[in-house]
Amino acid sequence: MRHGTRLFAGGSIVSLLVASLLGSLLASLLPSLAAAAERPPNFVFLLVDDLGWADVGAFGSRYHETPHIDRLAELGMRFTDGYAACPVCSPTRASILTGRHPVRVDITDWIPGMAASRIANARFQHVEDRDSLALDELTIAEALRPAGYQSFFAGKWHLGGAGELPTDQGFDFNVGGFHVGSPPGGYYSPWKNPHLKSKRDGEYLTERLTEESISFLRSRDRARPFLLYLSYYNVHTPIQPYRKRVAHFAEKAAESFEGRTPTKAERRGQSRLRQDNAAYASMVAAVDDSVGSILAELDRLKLTESTVVFFFSDNGGLCTKNKAGPTSNLPLRSGKGWLYEGGVREPMIVRAPGLTKAGSVCSTPVVSMDFFPTMMELAGLPAQPDRRVDGKSLTPLLRGERPKLARSLYWHYPHYHGSTWTPGAAIRQGDWKLIEFYEFDQVELYNLREDIGETRDLSKVQVEKTAELRRQLASWQKRLGAKMPQPK
């Protein structure tokens, strides 16, 4: 896409100025006017940790309250089938930043992962992968630099420590990002984050990250476009109540529910079947408050019409564990760590003024690698064919166009996880989704159009389709050099 498309062009302003200027004055101003008309958009990327697809009101939650996120969906495009590249955090985060599949960047588990030796009678050895994002990977912050972007990172990084921080990967600023995934010391100060010193005892982490992000918006270099990447630690464990909101949700749960929270067995684990956790709901509300503050600041600074906003989660909500997790992803099955829909389908919203139609909905399956080429195209920058980017630009979908060619999506998670997941992989092709469970020598096949909850395994009925998808998945794994689990 050229810089000067109708998306962010200021054509009416240019016309007014041209009509009012004369002779030499006009000639002197034309170059600066042309530059302003071709200025690329700003980007705000809001990434939530462990937020489930059904944790947001716009995606079906009736217990959690997310009015600001819901409003963002009303003003932009809601993606019903937006997927994370992995059911855990670090691989998906790497895929967003690089546009490349986790297998390709060799980060296929959360960093540093869980050793297979911790699993009683584990069938497979531990699969070794990288514990940081390689410095020779091209991140979106680095890729946007040729267009003059200033880039700001705040919050959870979890892709490497000293020498591999956001500022080593192209970002101009880093507030609170380092190698740890869960907030050390918890959500209230005094926390233990070497890149974010608390200002006062009892300060809430999400509020502070929001304040720092707003400070960047106010103090940024206004001559340059920007990328603001706010990566929340919420709603990752520890589940600590957001004190300003938790009493409301405790009262709401008492009025709405009776009896114990229902659960259901999921192989070796238990899945939660109801959203009724007041502490967790308050943490979701803290994210929503933050989103509202960021969007309000964009309005105040008159940046709304020149800024594309992305909202996403790095994996599904924590639903399944030895004992049930803090949220439910119903109607989706299971959650974080699992390759069922609850583990990889995310609440995804994009608001691109002048491009997305307010309140529009896209049901085309998309994946976290797609954000990188989308931002590149919107910024008017060339694709990176030499980098083997796996994502596809979402720009045609944002315009409301139908995709020209359907594609298959692949997941490779050959690790054991605390959610009781065991090594496996999956593929989605059209409405069909196949999951392989290596630990049990089992395969399952579902038709997501007819069975979004993955309750009816069709592998014994659709034998040819099952065999076809298994071959396609194995071929993809071989082509990318995926590391397969080896028996003990």
C-alpha positions in Angstrom: 0.0 0.0 0.0 1.3 3.5 -0.8 1.7 6.0 2.1 -0.7 8.4 0.6 -3.8 6.2 0.4 -7.2 7.4 1.5 -6.8 5.7 4.9 -4.8 8.5 6.5 -4.5 11.2 3.7 -5.4 14.8 4.6 -6.8 15.7 1.2 -9.4 18.2 2.4 -6.9 20.1 4.5 -4.4 20.2 1.6 -7.1 21.6 -0.7 -8.0 24.3 1.7 -4.4 25.4 2.1 -3.7 25.4 -1.6 -6.7 27.6 -2.2 -5.5 30.1 0.4 -1.8 30.4 -0.5 -0.3 32.4 -3.3 2.8 32.3 -5.6 6.1 31.8 -3.8 4.4 31.0 -0.5 2.6 28.1 -2.1 5.8 26.8 -3.7 7.6 26.9 -0.4 4.9 24.9 1.4 4.2 22.2 -1.2 7.0 19.9 -0.1 5.9 19.9 3.6 2.3 19.4 2.6 3.2 16.4 0.4 5.2 14.9 3.3 2.2 15.3 5.7 -0.2 13.7 3.2 2.0 10.7 3.0 2.7 10.2 6.7 2.1 6.6 7.6 -0.4 5.6 10.4 0.5 5.2 14.1 0.1 1.8 15.7 -1.2 0.9 19.2 -0.9 -2.8 19.9 -2.7 -4.0 23.1 -1.6 -7.5 24.0 -3.2 -9.2 27.1 -1.7 -12.2 28.8 -3.8 -15.3 29.1 -7.1 -13.5 28.3 -9.6 -16.1 27.0 -11.7 -15.7 23.8 -14.9 -15.7 25.9 -13.5 -13.4 28.7 -14.7 -10.3 26.8 -18.3 -9.1 26.5 -18.0 -8.6 22.8 -17.1 -12.3 22.5 -19.9 -13.6 24.8 -19.0 -13.1 28.4 -21.9 -12.2 30.6 -20.1 -12.1 34.0 -17.0 -10.2 33.1 -17.5 -6.5 32.2 -15.5 -4.9 29.4 -17.3 -1.9 28.1 -14.3 -0.1 26.7 -13.1 -3.2 24.8 -16.6 -3.8 23.6 -16.7 -0.2 22.3 -13.5 -0.8 20.4 -15.2 -3.7 18.7 -18.2 -1.5 17.9 -15.9 1.0 16.2 -13.7 -1.5 14.4 -13.6 -5.1 13.2 -14.1 -8.1 15.4 -12.4 -11.3 14.3 -14.3 -14.4 15.4 -11.6 -16.8 14.3 -8.4 -15.0 15.4 -5.7 -17.5 16.5 -2.5 -17.4 18.5 0.3 -19.4 16.9 0.8 -21.4 20.1 -1.3 -22.1 23.2 1.4 -20.5 25.5 2.9 -17.1 25.6 6.5 -16.8 24.5 6.0 -18.5 21.1 3.0 -16.4 20.2 4.8 -13.2 21.3 7.7 -14.1 19.0 5.3 -14.7 16.2 3.7 -11.3 16.6 7.0 -9.5 16.6 8.5 -11.3 13.6 5.6 -12.5 11.5 7.2 -15.9 11.6 5.9 -19.2 13.0 7.2 -20.3 16.4 8.8 -23.4 14.8 10.8 -21.1 12.5 12.2 -19.0 15.3 12.7 -22.1 17.4 10.6 -20.9 20.4 7.9 -23.5 20.8 7.3 -23.3 24.5 7.0 -20.6 27.2 10.5 -19.6 28.4 12.2 -21.5 29.9 9.4 -24.2 29.7 8.7 -27.2 32.0 11.1 -30.1 31.9 9.6 -33.5 31.0 11.3 -34.9 34.0 8.6 -33.2 36.2 5.9 -35.4 34.6 5.4 -38.8 36.2 5.9 -41.6 33.6 6.3 -39.1 30.8 6.6 -40.9 27.5 8.9 -38.4 25.8 12.1 -36.6 26.4 12.2 -32.8 26.8 12.3 -31.0 23.5 14.9 -28.3 23.6 14.2 -24.9 22.0 15.5 -21.4 22.4 15.2 -19.4 25.7 15.2 -16.0 23.9 14.4 -14.4 20.6 17.5 -14.4 18.4 19.0 -11.0 17.9 19.2 -11.7 14.1 15.4 -11.9 13.9 13.8 -8.8 12.4 11.2 -7.5 14.8 8.3 -5.2 13.8 10.0 -2.3 15.7 13.2 -2.7 13.6 11.2 -3.2 10.4 9.3 0.1 10.9 12.4 2.2 11.4 12.9 3.0 7.7 9.6 4.8 7.8 10.7 6.9 10.8 8.7 5.2 13.5 9.4 5.9 17.2 8.7 2.7 19.2 7.7 2.2 22.8 7.3 -1.0 24.7 5.7 -1.4 28.1 4.9 -4.5 30.2 5.6 -8.2 29.7 8.5 -9.2 27.3 9.4 -12.8 28.2 11.7 -13.2 25.2 15.1 -12.8 26.7 17.0 -10.9 29.4 20.0 -8.6 29.5 21.3 -8.0 25.9 18.0 -9.3 24.5 15.5 -6.8 25.9 13.0 -4.8 23.8 15.6 -2.0 23.4 18.0 -4.6 21.9 15.3 -5.7 19.5 14.4 -2.3 17.9 12.3 -0.5 20.5 13.4 3.0 21.5 11.9 2.6 25.0 11.3 -0.2 27.4 9.2 0.1 30.6 8.9 -3.1 32.6 9.9 -5.7 30.0 12.5 -8.4 30.8 12.9 -12.2 30.8 10.3 -13.0 33.5 6.7 -13.9 32.4 4.7 -13.7 35.6 5.0 -10.3 37.4 7.7 -10.9 40.1 6.4 -9.7 43.5 2.8 -9.6 42.2 0.7 -6.8 40.8 1.0 -4.4 43.8 4.2 -2.6 44.7 6.7 -3.0 45.9 7.2 -5.4 43.0 10.5 -6.8 41.9 10.9 -5.5 38.3 14.4 -4.2 37.5 12.9 -2.1 34.6 10.0 -0.5 36.4 10.6 0.9 39.9 7.5 1.6 41.9 6.6 5.1 42.9 4.6 4.2 46.0 3.6 1.2 48.0 0.3 -0.4 46.9 0.7 0.9 43.3 -1.1 -1.3 40.8 1.0 -2.6 37.9 -1.5 -2.3 35.1 -2.4 1.3 36.2 1.3 2.2 36.2 2.0 0.7 32.7 -1.0 2.6 31.4 0.3 5.9 32.9 3.7 5.3 31.3 2.1 4.6 27.9 0.0 7.8 28.1 3.2 9.7 29.1 4.8 8.4 25.9 1.9 9.6 23.8 2.2 13.0 25.3 6.0 13.4 25.2 6.7 11.5 21.9 8.4 13.1 18.9 5.4 14.5 17.1 7.2 14.7 13.9 7.3 10.9 13.6 4.8 8.1 13.5 4.8 5.8 16.4 4.3 2.2 17.6 3.0 1.9 21.1 3.2 -1.8 22.2 1.4 -2.2 25.6 1.9 -5.8 26.7 -0.1 -6.4 29.9 1.0 -8.8 32.6 -2.8 -9.2 33.4 -4.5 -11.6 33.6 -1.6 -14.0 34.2 -1.2 -15.7 37.6 -1.0 -14.9 40.4 -4.7 -14.2 40.4 -4.7 -11.1 42.6 -7.9 -9.0 42.9 -7.9 -5.5 41.5 -9.1 -3.9 44.7 -11.1 -1.1 43.0 -13.4 -3.6 41.2 -13.4 -6.9 43.0 -16.2 -6.2 45.5 -18.6 -5.5 42.6 -17.8 -8.9 41.0 -18.0 -10.8 44.3 -21.5 -9.3 44.8 -22.5 -10.1 41.2 -21.3 -13.7 41.6 -23.3 -14.1 44.8 -26.4 -12.8 43.1 -26.0 -14.8 39.9 -24.8 -18.3 40.9 -25.6 -21.1 43.2 -23.5 -24.1 44.3 -20.0 -25.0 43.5 -18.3 -24.0 40.2 -19.0 -26.9 37.8 -16.0 -28.7 36.3 -15.3 -31.4 33.7 -12.5 -33.9 33.3 -10.1 -33.2 30.4 -7.8 -36.3 30.1 -5.5 -35.8 33.1 -6.9 -32.4 34.1 -10.1 -30.6 35.1 -11.7 -27.7 33.1 -13.7 -24.9 34.6 -17.2 -24.6 33.2 -18.4 -21.3 34.5 -17.0 -17.8 34.7 -17.6 -16.8 38.4 -14.2 -15.9 39.8 -14.5 -12.4 41.2 -10.7 -11.9 41.5 -10.1 -12.9 37.9 -13.1 -10.8 36.7 -11.6 -7.8 38.5 -8.2 -8.3 36.7 -10.1 -8.4 33.3 -11.8 -5.1 34.4 -8.4 -3.6 35.1 -7.4 -4.3 31.5 -10.6 -2.8 30.3 -10.1 0.3 32.3 -6.6 0.6 30.8 -7.9 0.2 27.3 -10.5 2.9 27.9 -7.7 5.3 29.2 -5.5 4.7 26.2 -8.3 5.2 23.7 -9.5 8.4 25.6 -5.9 9.8 25.3 -5.8 9.1 21.6 -9.0 11.1 21.3 -7.7 13.9 23.5 -4.5 14.2 21.4 -6.6 14.0 18.2 -4.7 10.9 17.2 -7.7 8.6 16.8 -8.1 9.0 13.0 -4.4 8.5 12.3 -3.9 5.4 14.6 -4.6 1.8 14.0 -5.4 -0.1 17.2 -4.9 -3.8 17.6 -6.3 -5.8 20.5 -5.3 -9.5 21.1 -4.3 -12.1 23.6 -1.2 -14.4 23.5 -3.1 -17.6 24.3 -6.4 -18.9 25.7 -7.7 -18.3 29.2 -6.4 -20.6 31.9 -9.2 -23.1 32.2 -7.7 -26.6 32.6 -5.2 -27.7 35.2 -4.9 -30.5 37.8 -7.6 -28.5 39.5 -9.7 -26.2 37.3 -8.2 -22.9 36.4 -9.7 -19.4 37.1 -11.8 -18.9 34.0 -14.0 -20.8 31.5 -13.7 -20.5 27.7 -17.1 -22.0 26.9 -18.4 -22.6 24.3 -14.8 -23.4 23.4 -13.1 -26.5 24.9 -10.3 -26.3 27.4 -7.8 -23.4 27.5 -4.2 -22.3 27.9 -1.7 -25.0 27.1 -4.1 -27.0 25.0 -4.6 -27.2 21.2 -8.4 -27.3 21.5 -10.0 -24.0 20.5 -10.0 -22.7 24.1 -6.2 -22.7 24.0 -5.6 -20.9 20.8 -8.6 -18.9 19.7 -8.3 -15.3 20.9 -10.4 -12.2 21.3 -9.1 -10.1 18.4 -10.2 -6.6 17.4 -8.7 -4.2 14.9 -9.8 -0.5 14.5 -8.3 1.1 11.4 -10.0 4.4 10.7 -11.0 4.9 7.1 -10.4 1.2 6.4 -12.5 -0.9 8.8 -16.2 -0.5 8.9 -17.6 0.2 12.4 -19.1 -2.9 13.9 -17.9 -5.2 11.2 -17.2 -8.9 11.8 -14.7 -11.1 10.0 -15.0 -14.9 10.3 -12.0 -15.7 8.2 -9.4 -17.7 10.2 -6.3 -15.5 10.9 -3.3 -16.0 13.0 -0.8 -14.0 15.1 1.9 -14.0 12.4 -0.5 -11.8 10.3 0.0 -8.6 12.4 3.6 -8.1 11.1 2.8 -8.0 7.4 -0.3 -6.0 8.1 1.6 -3.2 9.8 4.2 -3.3 7.1 1.7 -2.8 4.4 -0.2 -0.1 6.2 3.1 1.7 6.8 3.8 1.6 3.1 6.9 -0.6 3.6 8.0 -3.5 1.4 7.4 -7.1 2.4 10.3 -9.1 3.7 10.5 -12.1 1.4 14.0 -12.9 2.4 12.9 -13.3 6.0 10.4 -16.1 5.2 7.5 -14.3 6.9 4.7 -16.8 7.5 1.9 -14.3 8.1 -0.4 -12.7 5.5 -1.5 -9.1 5.5 -5.0 -8.5 6.9 -5.5 -5.4 4.9 -7.9 -6.9 2.4 -10.0 -8.4 5.2 -10.0 -5.0 7.0 -11.5 -3.5 3.9 -14.2 -6.1 4.0 -12.9 -8.1 1.0 -13.3 -11.9 0.9 -10.1 -13.9 0.9 -8.9 -15.1 -2.5 -7.4 -18.3 -1.2 -8.1 -20.3 1.9 -5.0 -21.5 3.8 -4.2 -24.1 6.4 -3.2 -23.1 9.9 -0.7 -25.2 11.9 0.2 -25.6 15.6 3.2 -27.5 16.9 3.4 -27.9 20.7 5.7 -30.9 21.4 6.0 -30.1 25.1 4.5 -31.0 28.5 2.7 -28.2 30.2 1.3 -27.5 33.7 -2.2 -27.4 32.2 -1.8 -31.2 31.9 -1.3 -31.0 28.2 1.0 -33.6 26.7 3.0 -33.3 23.4 0.9 -32.8 20.2 0.2 -30.8 17.1 -2.8 -29.6 15.1 -4.0 -28.3 11.8 -7.0 -26.3 10.7 -8.1 -26.5 7.1 -11.4 -24.7 6.3 -13.9 -25.9 8.8 -11.9 -29.0 9.7 -9.5 -29.3 12.6 -7.3 -32.2 13.4 -5.3 -32.7 16.7 -2.7 -35.3 17.3 -1.9 -36.5 20.8 1.5 -38.2 20.7 1.4 -39.3 24.3 -1.6 -41.5 23.6 -1.1 -42.3 19.9 -4.5 -40.7 19.3 -5.9 -38.3 16.7 -9.1 -36.3 16.9 -11.0 -34.6 14.1 -13.7 -31.9 14.4 -15.9 -29.8 12.1 -15.7 -26.4 13.7 -18.6 -24.9 11.8 -20.9 -27.6 13.2 -19.1 -28.2 16.5 -17.2 -25.2 17.8 -16.9 -26.9 21.2 -15.1 -29.9 19.7 -17.4 -32.4 21.4 -17.8 -34.9 18.5 -14.7 -36.6 17.3 -15.2 -37.6 13.6 -11.8 -39.3 13.0 -13.4 -42.7 12.9 -16.2 -41.5 10.6 -14.2 -39.2 8.2 -11.3 -41.6 7.7 -10.1 -40.1 4.5 -10.2 -36.5 5.7 -8.3 -37.6 8.9 -5.6 -39.3 6.8 -5.3 -36.3 4.5 -4.9 -33.8 7.3 -2.3 -36.0 9.1 -0.3 -36.2 5.9 -0.5 -32.4 5.4 0.5 -31.7 9.0 3.5 -34.1 8.8 4.6 -32.6 5.6 4.5 -29.1 7.1 6.5 -30.2 10.1 9.1 -31.8 7.9 9.3 -28.7 5.7 9.9 -26.3 8.6 12.2 -28.7 10.4 9.9 -29.0 13.5 11.5 -30.7 16.4 9.5 -33.9 17.2 9.4 -35.4 20.7 11.6 -38.4 21.1 10.7 -41.4 23.3 12.6 -41.9 26.5 
